[in-house]
Amino acid sequence: MSKIYFIRHSKAVDENKDGAKDALRELSQKGKEDAKFMANRLKMYNVMPGAIFSSSAKRCEQTAKIIAKTLKFKEETSLIDELYDISFEDLLKFVKNINESLDEIFIITHNPSITEICEYLS
């Protein structure tokens, strides 16, 4: 694997009006616009992942769908429950277990683990 793109989900609504779980929070309008902007940037640079792995949280799923649609990504996005509240250590293990034949992958998840792994790898 040559490149991993760690992508934090776009801006979500502050809280669910019905008091639903955090994992069900959706993207705000600004979040949808930002995800589209990011996707267009990736498209501009001809980035096409071999796989997209996303937290199963609604806001990550929506971010992944916007990116996949914009890039015309043909494969199924993998929604992974464990990426929702993953620790830095477990995210590092997840990365180490990804199929090395994939040239580029996207991992769409949450802070603080995404910041921590980027700091560790840089």
Secondary structure, DSSP 8 states (H G I E B T S, - for coil): --EEEEEE---B-SS-TT---GGG--B-HHHHHHHHHHHHHHHHTT---SEEEEESSHHHHHHHHHHHHHHT--S--EEEGGGTT--HHHHHHHHHTS-TT-SEEEEEE-TTHHHHHHHHH-
